[in-house]
Amino acid sequence: MPKIGIIREGKVPPDHRVPFTPEQCKQIMEQFPKTEVAVQTSAVRIIKDDEYKKSGISVVNDLSDCDIILGIKEVPLKELIPNKTYFFFSHTIKKQPYNKQLLQTVLKNNITLVDYECLTDEEHNRIIGFGHYAGIVGAYNGIYGYGKKYNLFSLKRACDCHDKKELWNELTKINLPNFKIIVTGNGRVANGAIELLGALNIRRITPYEFTHYTFREPTYTQLHSYNYYETKDGSQWSTQEFYNHPEKFRSTFMKYTRWCDLLMHCAFWDPRAPKMFSAEQMRSHEFGISVIADISCDINGSIPSTTRPSSIKDPFYGYNPVTEKEGDAFSKETITVMAVDNLPCELPRDASENFGKELIDKILPSLLMNDETKLIERGTIAKDGKLMERFNYLSDYVS
């Protein structure tokens, strides 16, 4: 059985998450006999070296005797060990220019690269990720921003909470007005946002009720793509057609904006699809949204006010719809925008535990025992110095 190593995160700014907690490392060695787990010493991760040592996990400086090495973010080029198998989020599959050299180095050093983002079921649906915690933290930040804009309550920042339990405790300080929230999407991210709104006991209503009724309590509705897109030619809605040819559709999102106070955008956006609304529409009297938590964070994507990512340290900026320029984050003239692109890092302990559980349940049996369903194969970008067939489209990117 192979030896698994957990690498020290070397990307700057540092990421505090880990693939496995100490308890999960022990579980792996019990569940898969003869498998060893070693952890590279680190001063930045949320789970300290001593916590691993107390659980009997080997903490080392060098992982060169490990067969499989797992991390979270891209591994710095100088730290890649030739002829090893690596698992991490490589951010190369969309030909990201800043990681071209990373993939070139992987190929040159005969490294097998498995990307978490590419680990899919046989229908090509992603099976692991941090999306649920992005939704939880993004929704919390949206509520936090709304409270700050209107001086309604004061909360601890999500990144200053020890864990999800403390975050949930902060929710007890919130007293919300009878305002209305929209959550877009129906994947992991949206489910995380909805979990937080449920913890706040915010009433869920239908899209019809959202636009036709007033309430004496805070409410939210969840919108799927068919709620705010329609075909240009007036033909019947087809979800499959929308996924295949989003350019054949137009947005009808403006029919909701008059009644919406806070938008939590959690939906995947295809660049071929029309924007949800235009910069011009944001100047309309029909546009009532004053806070946008763009949890999906597509820069210059579906939401015109998301002109740049914000940071955990400084999560909000203002968008002035009249000038289309940035302004004070919480002024009356601006729409408050939250566009943090690494939200799960605000709750690294819980996000890591959840991710490790998914890895153990869904990935390790295929990796350490039998890859019958070709799960690992589908997620492998490079092997034996070559791109895998599924990723041959990256040839011009790395040549």
C-alpha positions as CSV (number, residue, x, y, z in Angstrom):
1,M,0.0,0.0,0.0
2,P,1.3,3.5,-0.8
3,K,2.4,6.2,1.6
4,I,0.3,9.4,1.6
5,G,1.8,12.8,2.3
6,I,0.1,16.1,3.1
7,I,2.1,18.9,1.8
8,R,2.7,22.3,3.4
9,E,0.7,24.9,1.5
10,G,3.2,27.2,-0.2
11,K,1.1,29.5,-2.2
12,V,1.0,33.2,-1.2
13,P,-1.2,34.4,0.4
14,P,-1.1,31.2,2.5
15,D,-4.1,28.9,2.6
16,H,-4.9,27.5,6.0
17,R,-6.9,24.5,4.9
18,V,-5.8,20.9,4.9
19,P,-7.0,17.8,3.0
20,F,-7.3,15.7,6.2
21,T,-7.6,16.4,9.9
22,P,-5.6,14.3,12.4
23,E,-8.7,12.1,13.2
24,Q,-9.1,11.5,9.5
25,C,-5.5,10.5,9.0
26,K,-6.0,7.9,11.7
27,Q,-9.2,6.7,10.0
28,I,-7.4,6.3,6.7
29,M,-4.7,4.1,8.3
30,E,-7.4,2.0,10.0
31,Q,-9.7,1.7,7.0
32,F,-6.9,1.0,4.5
33,P,-4.4,-1.3,6.3
34,K,-0.7,-0.8,5.4
35,T,-1.3,2.7,4.2
36,E,0.8,5.3,5.9
37,V,0.1,9.0,6.3
38,A,2.7,11.7,6.9
39,V,2.2,15.4,7.3
40,Q,4.8,18.0,6.2
41,T,5.5,20.5,9.0
42,S,3.7,23.8,8.6
43,A,3.4,27.1,10.5
44,V,0.4,28.3,8.5
45,R,-2.2,25.6,8.5
46,I,-5.2,25.9,10.8
47,I,-4.4,22.5,12.3
48,K,-1.1,22.7,14.1
49,D,1.7,20.1,13.9
50,D,1.2,19.2,17.6
51,E,-2.4,18.3,16.9
52,Y,-1.2,15.7,14.3
53,K,1.6,14.5,16.6
54,K,-0.9,14.0,19.5
55,S,-3.0,11.7,17.2
56,G,0.1,9.7,16.4
57,I,0.6,11.0,12.9
58,S,4.2,11.4,11.6
59,V,5.1,15.1,11.1
60,V,8.1,15.4,8.7
61,N,10.1,18.0,6.8
62,D,10.5,16.0,3.6
63,L,7.8,14.1,1.7
64,S,10.2,12.5,-0.9
65,D,9.5,9.0,0.4
66,C,5.7,9.4,-0.2
67,D,4.0,8.0,-3.2
68,I,0.9,10.2,-3.2
69,I,1.0,13.9,-2.1
70,L,-2.1,15.9,-1.4
71,G,-2.6,19.6,-0.9
72,I,-5.2,22.2,-1.5
73,K,-3.8,25.1,-3.7
74,E,-1.2,25.0,-6.4
75,V,2.2,23.7,-5.3
76,P,5.1,26.1,-5.9
77,L,7.2,24.9,-8.8
78,K,10.4,24.5,-6.7
79,E,8.5,22.2,-4.3
80,L,7.2,19.7,-6.9
81,I,9.0,16.3,-6.5
82,P,9.5,14.4,-9.8
83,N,7.7,11.1,-10.5
84,K,5.1,11.5,-7.7
85,T,1.3,11.6,-7.8
86,Y,-0.2,14.9,-6.7
87,F,-3.7,15.9,-5.9
88,F,-4.6,19.6,-5.7
89,F,-6.7,22.4,-7.3
90,S,-4.4,23.2,-10.2
91,H,-6.4,26.0,-11.9
92,T,-5.1,25.0,-15.3
93,I,-8.1,23.4,-17.1
94,K,-9.4,26.8,-18.3
95,K,-5.9,27.6,-19.6
96,Q,-5.2,30.1,-16.8
97,P,-2.1,32.0,-18.0
98,Y,-0.6,32.3,-14.5
99,N,-0.4,28.5,-14.1
100,K,0.9,27.6,-17.6
101,Q,4.4,27.0,-16.1
102,L,3.0,24.8,-13.4
103,L,1.5,22.4,-15.9
104,Q,4.7,22.5,-18.0
105,T,6.7,21.6,-14.9
106,V,4.4,18.7,-14.1
107,L,4.9,17.3,-17.6
108,K,8.6,17.8,-17.6
109,N,9.0,16.1,-14.2
110,N,6.9,13.0,-15.1
111,I,4.3,13.9,-12.3
112,T,0.9,12.4,-12.3
113,L,-1.5,15.3,-11.6
114,V,-5.0,14.7,-10.4
115,D,-7.2,17.8,-10.0
116,Y,-10.0,17.7,-7.4
117,E,-12.1,19.9,-9.8
118,C,-11.9,17.1,-12.4
119,L,-13.0,14.3,-10.1
120,T,-16.5,13.6,-11.5
121,D,-19.1,10.8,-11.6
122,E,-19.8,9.1,-14.9
123,E,-22.2,11.9,-15.9
124,H,-19.4,14.3,-15.3
125,N,-20.8,15.9,-12.2
126,R,-18.2,17.1,-9.7
127,I,-18.3,15.0,-6.6
128,I,-16.1,16.9,-4.1
129,G,-15.3,20.5,-3.4
130,F,-15.5,23.4,-0.9
131,G,-18.7,24.9,-2.5
132,H,-20.9,24.3,0.5
133,Y,-18.7,26.3,2.8
134,A,-18.4,29.0,0.2
135,G,-22.2,29.3,0.4
136,I,-22.3,29.4,4.2
137,V,-19.6,32.0,4.5
138,G,-20.8,34.0,1.5
139,A,-24.4,34.2,2.9
140,Y,-23.1,35.2,6.3
141,N,-21.0,38.0,4.7
142,G,-24.0,39.1,2.8
143,I,-26.1,39.4,6.0
144,Y,-23.1,41.0,7.7
145,G,-22.8,43.6,4.9
146,Y,-26.5,44.4,5.0
147,G,-26.4,44.9,8.7
148,K,-23.4,47.2,8.4
149,K,-24.9,49.2,5.6
150,Y,-28.1,50.0,7.6
151,N,-26.6,50.0,11.1
152,L,-28.9,47.1,12.1
153,F,-26.5,45.0,14.2
154,S,-22.8,44.3,14.8
155,L,-21.3,40.9,14.1
156,K,-17.9,39.2,14.4
157,R,-16.4,38.6,11.0
158,A,-16.6,34.9,9.8
159,C,-12.8,34.7,9.6
160,D,-12.6,35.7,13.3
161,C,-14.8,32.8,14.4
162,H,-13.0,29.7,15.6
163,D,-15.4,27.4,13.8
164,K,-18.9,27.0,12.4
165,K,-20.3,26.6,15.9
166,E,-19.1,30.1,16.9
167,L,-20.4,31.4,13.6
168,W,-23.8,30.0,14.3
169,N,-23.7,31.6,17.8
170,E,-23.1,35.0,16.1
171,L,-26.4,34.5,14.2
172,T,-28.3,34.9,17.5
173,K,-27.3,38.6,17.6
174,I,-29.2,39.3,14.4
175,N,-32.5,41.0,14.3
176,L,-33.6,41.4,10.7
177,P,-36.2,43.7,9.2
178,N,-38.9,42.4,6.8
179,F,-36.6,42.5,3.8
180,K,-36.3,40.1,0.9
181,I,-33.4,37.9,-0.3
182,I,-32.8,36.1,-3.6
183,V,-30.5,33.0,-3.7
184,T,-29.6,31.9,-7.3
185,G,-28.5,28.4,-8.2
186,N,-29.2,24.9,-6.9
187,G,-25.8,23.4,-6.3
188,R,-23.5,23.0,-3.3
189,V,-22.9,26.8,-3.0
190,A,-26.6,27.6,-3.0
191,N,-27.3,24.8,-0.5
192,G,-24.7,26.3,1.8
193,A,-26.3,29.7,1.6
194,I,-29.7,28.2,2.3
195,E,-28.4,26.3,5.3
196,L,-27.3,29.6,6.8
197,L,-30.7,31.3,6.0
198,G,-32.4,28.3,7.6
199,A,-30.3,28.7,10.8
200,L,-31.6,32.3,10.9
201,N,-35.2,31.0,10.6
202,I,-35.8,33.2,7.5
203,R,-39.0,32.2,5.8
204,R,-38.7,30.6,2.4
205,I,-41.3,31.7,-0.2
206,T,-41.9,30.9,-3.9
207,P,-40.7,33.2,-6.7
208,Y,-44.4,34.1,-7.3
209,E,-44.9,35.0,-3.7
210,F,-41.7,37.0,-3.8
211,T,-43.1,39.4,-6.5
212,H,-46.8,39.4,-5.5
213,Y,-46.9,39.6,-1.7
214,T,-45.5,41.6,1.2
215,F,-44.5,40.0,4.5
216,R,-44.0,41.2,8.0
217,E,-40.8,39.1,8.4
218,P,-37.6,38.5,6.4
219,T,-38.1,36.2,3.5
220,Y,-36.0,34.6,0.7
221,T,-36.7,32.8,-2.5
222,Q,-34.4,30.4,-4.5
223,L,-34.2,31.0,-8.2
224,H,-33.2,28.4,-10.7
225,S,-32.0,29.3,-14.2
226,Y,-35.5,28.6,-15.7
227,N,-36.9,31.3,-13.3
228,Y,-34.9,34.1,-14.8
229,Y,-33.9,33.0,-18.3
230,E,-36.1,32.3,-21.4
231,T,-35.5,31.3,-25.0
232,K,-35.1,34.2,-27.5
233,D,-37.4,32.4,-30.0
234,G,-40.2,31.8,-27.5
235,S,-39.9,28.0,-27.6
236,Q,-40.4,25.9,-24.5
237,W,-37.7,25.8,-21.8
238,S,-35.2,23.0,-21.9
239,T,-32.6,22.8,-19.2
240,Q,-30.3,20.6,-21.4
241,E,-30.6,23.2,-24.2
242,F,-29.7,26.0,-21.8
243,Y,-26.6,24.1,-20.7
244,N,-25.6,23.3,-24.3
245,H,-26.5,26.6,-25.9
246,P,-26.9,29.4,-23.3
247,E,-26.4,32.0,-26.0
248,K,-29.9,31.2,-27.3
249,F,-31.5,32.6,-24.1
250,R,-32.1,36.0,-22.6
251,S,-32.3,37.1,-19.0
252,T,-35.6,38.1,-17.4
253,F,-34.1,38.7,-13.9
254,M,-35.3,42.3,-13.9
255,K,-38.8,41.1,-13.0
256,Y,-37.5,40.3,-9.5
257,T,-35.2,43.3,-8.8
258,R,-37.8,45.8,-7.6
259,W,-38.6,43.6,-4.6
260,C,-35.1,42.3,-3.8
261,D,-32.9,43.9,-1.1
262,L,-30.1,41.4,-0.9
263,L,-28.9,39.2,-3.7
264,M,-26.9,36.0,-2.9
265,H,-25.6,34.9,-6.3
266,C,-24.6,31.2,-6.1
267,A,-25.2,30.0,-9.7
268,F,-22.7,28.8,-12.1
269,W,-22.3,31.1,-15.1
270,D,-21.3,30.1,-18.6
271,P,-19.5,33.0,-20.4
272,R,-21.7,32.3,-23.5
273,A,-24.8,33.1,-21.4
274,P,-26.2,36.6,-21.2
275,K,-25.5,38.7,-18.1
276,M,-28.2,38.5,-15.4
277,F,-28.7,42.3,-15.8
278,S,-26.8,45.1,-17.4
279,A,-25.0,48.1,-15.9
280,E,-27.7,50.3,-17.5
281,Q,-30.5,48.2,-15.8
282,M,-28.8,48.7,-12.5
283,R,-29.6,52.5,-12.9
284,S,-33.3,51.8,-13.3
285,H,-35.9,52.6,-10.6
286,E,-36.9,49.0,-10.9
287,F,-33.5,47.9,-9.5
288,G,-34.0,47.8,-5.7
289,I,-31.0,45.6,-4.7
290,S,-28.7,47.4,-2.4
291,V,-26.3,44.6,-1.3
292,I,-24.9,41.9,-3.6
293,A,-23.1,38.9,-2.2
294,D,-21.5,37.5,-5.4
295,I,-20.5,34.2,-4.0
296,S,-19.8,32.7,-7.5
297,C,-17.5,35.7,-8.1
298,D,-17.1,35.7,-11.9
299,I,-15.1,38.9,-12.6
300,N,-16.8,41.0,-15.3
301,G,-19.2,38.0,-15.6
302,S,-23.0,37.7,-15.0
303,I,-23.1,40.7,-12.5
304,P,-21.7,44.0,-13.9
305,S,-20.8,45.3,-10.4
306,T,-18.3,42.5,-9.8
307,T,-15.4,44.3,-11.4
308,R,-12.7,42.7,-9.2
309,P,-12.4,40.1,-6.4
310,S,-12.4,41.4,-2.9
311,S,-10.3,39.9,-0.1
312,I,-11.0,38.3,3.3
313,K,-9.2,41.2,4.9
314,D,-11.3,43.8,3.0
315,P,-14.4,41.9,1.8
316,F,-16.7,44.8,0.6
317,Y,-16.5,47.6,-2.0
318,G,-19.1,50.0,-3.3
319,Y,-20.3,50.1,-6.9
320,N,-21.9,53.4,-8.0
321,P,-24.4,52.5,-10.8
322,V,-24.5,56.1,-12.1
323,T,-20.8,56.4,-12.6
324,E,-20.1,52.7,-12.9
325,K,-17.1,53.3,-10.7
326,E,-16.1,52.2,-7.2
327,G,-17.2,54.2,-4.2
328,D,-17.5,53.9,-0.4
329,A,-18.7,50.3,0.4
330,F,-21.6,51.3,2.6
331,S,-22.8,54.7,1.3
332,K,-26.3,55.4,0.0
333,E,-25.0,56.2,-3.5
334,T,-23.4,52.7,-3.9
335,I,-24.5,49.1,-4.1
336,T,-22.5,47.2,-1.5
337,V,-20.6,44.3,-3.2
338,M,-19.0,41.3,-1.5
339,A,-16.9,39.3,-4.0
340,V,-14.4,37.3,-1.9
341,D,-13.0,34.5,-4.2
342,N,-11.7,32.2,-1.4
343,L,-14.6,32.1,1.0
344,P,-14.1,28.7,2.5
345,C,-10.7,30.0,3.9
346,E,-12.7,32.0,6.4
347,L,-13.8,28.8,8.2
348,P,-10.8,26.6,7.4
349,R,-11.2,24.1,10.2
350,D,-14.8,23.0,9.3
351,A,-14.2,23.3,5.6
352,S,-11.2,21.0,5.9
353,E,-13.1,18.4,7.9
354,N,-15.9,18.4,5.4
355,F,-13.6,18.1,2.5
356,G,-11.6,15.3,4.1
357,K,-14.7,13.3,4.8
358,E,-15.7,13.6,1.1
359,L,-12.2,12.5,0.0
360,I,-12.3,9.4,2.3
361,D,-15.8,8.4,1.3
362,K,-15.8,9.1,-2.4
363,I,-12.1,9.1,-3.6
364,L,-9.8,7.0,-1.5
365,P,-11.5,3.6,-2.3
366,S,-10.9,4.2,-6.0
367,L,-7.4,5.5,-5.4
368,L,-6.2,2.9,-2.9
369,M,-8.2,-0.2,-3.9
370,N,-9.8,-0.4,-7.3
371,D,-10.6,2.4,-9.8
372,E,-13.4,0.4,-11.4
373,T,-15.5,3.4,-12.4
374,K,-12.3,5.2,-13.8
375,L,-12.9,8.1,-11.3
376,I,-9.2,8.7,-10.8
377,E,-8.5,8.4,-14.5
378,R,-11.2,11.0,-15.3
379,G,-9.6,13.4,-12.8
380,T,-6.0,12.9,-14.1
381,I,-4.7,15.8,-16.2
382,A,-1.2,14.5,-16.8
383,K,0.7,11.2,-16.5
384,D,4.0,9.8,-17.7
385,G,5.0,13.2,-19.1
386,K,1.9,13.5,-21.3
387,L,-1.5,15.1,-21.1
388,M,-4.3,12.6,-20.7
389,E,-6.6,12.2,-23.7
390,R,-9.5,14.2,-22.1
391,F,-7.1,17.1,-21.6
392,N,-5.4,17.2,-25.0
393,Y,-7.1,20.5,-25.6
394,L,-4.4,22.0,-23.3
395,S,-1.6,21.0,-25.7
396,D,-1.3,24.5,-27.2
397,Y,-1.4,26.0,-23.7
398,V,1.6,24.1,-22.6
399,S,3.6,23.9,-25.8
